[in-house]
Amino acid sequence: MQTIELLYVVFSVTLATAGLSMVGLAVRAYNRTSRQAMFHLSIGFTLIVAAAIATTVSAFVTRFEQTRILLSVNYLITTVGYLFVIYSITATE
């Protein structure tokens, strides 16, 4: 594995770990408060983490070919995740 590929994996794992921590915190907050905002926040971070993991796995499976498609799908799923995060912050209950 080349250095750049190793760095890609390290950063992907770091993003996934941080994102899953946020999901766990949001789910715990939702269980304690039953606030819909925490539910939407957990969905948003789940999508962001899923996009990161799926893109990393897909990149290695396809040997980093078709990067335009991989990145386009990644950005689509990540954007939807961030829309849930934004909605959780701005929505009124």
Contacts in CASP RR format, 6 or more apart in sequence:
PFRMAT RR
TARGET T0000
AUTHOR 0000-0000-0000
METHOD contacts of the structure
MODEL  1
MQTIELLYVVFSVTLATAGLSMVGLAVRAYNRTSRQAMFHLSIGFTLIVA
AAIATTVSAFVTRFEQTRILLSVNYLITTVGYLFVIYSITATE
1 9 0 8 1.000
5 60 0 8 1.000
8 56 0 8 1.000
8 59 0 8 1.000
9 56 0 8 1.000
12 52 0 8 1.000
12 53 0 8 1.000
12 55 0 8 1.000
12 56 0 8 1.000
15 49 0 8 1.000
15 52 0 8 1.000
16 49 0 8 1.000
16 52 0 8 1.000
16 53 0 8 1.000
19 45 0 8 1.000
19 48 0 8 1.000
19 49 0 8 1.000
20 45 0 8 1.000
20 49 0 8 1.000
22 41 0 8 1.000
22 42 0 8 1.000
22 45 0 8 1.000
23 42 0 8 1.000
23 45 0 8 1.000
23 46 0 8 1.000
23 49 0 8 1.000
24 42 0 8 1.000
26 38 0 8 1.000
26 39 0 8 1.000
26 41 0 8 1.000
26 42 0 8 1.000
26 45 0 8 1.000
27 38 0 8 1.000
27 42 0 8 1.000
29 35 0 8 1.000
29 38 0 8 1.000
30 38 0 8 1.000
30 39 0 8 1.000
30 42 0 8 1.000
35 93 0 8 1.000
36 91 0 8 1.000
36 93 0 8 1.000
37 88 0 8 1.000
37 89 0 8 1.000
37 91 0 8 1.000
37 93 0 8 1.000
38 88 0 8 1.000
39 88 0 8 1.000
40 84 0 8 1.000
40 85 0 8 1.000
40 87 0 8 1.000
40 88 0 8 1.000
40 91 0 8 1.000
41 84 0 8 1.000
41 85 0 8 1.000
41 88 0 8 1.000
41 89 0 8 1.000
43 81 0 8 1.000
43 84 0 8 1.000
44 80 0 8 1.000
44 81 0 8 1.000
44 82 0 8 1.000
44 83 0 8 1.000
44 84 0 8 1.000
44 85 0 8 1.000
44 88 0 8 1.000
45 81 0 8 1.000
45 85 0 8 1.000
47 77 0 8 1.000
47 78 0 8 1.000
47 80 0 8 1.000
47 81 0 8 1.000
47 84 0 8 1.000
48 77 0 8 1.000
48 78 0 8 1.000
48 81 0 8 1.000
48 82 0 8 1.000
48 85 0 8 1.000
50 77 0 8 1.000
51 73 0 8 1.000
51 74 0 8 1.000
51 77 0 8 1.000
51 78 0 8 1.000
51 81 0 8 1.000
52 74 0 8 1.000
52 78 0 8 1.000
54 73 0 8 1.000
54 74 0 8 1.000
54 77 0 8 1.000
55 70 0 8 1.000
55 71 0 8 1.000
55 73 0 8 1.000
55 74 0 8 1.000
58 70 0 8 1.000
59 67 0 8 1.000
59 70 0 8 1.000
62 70 0 8 1.000
END
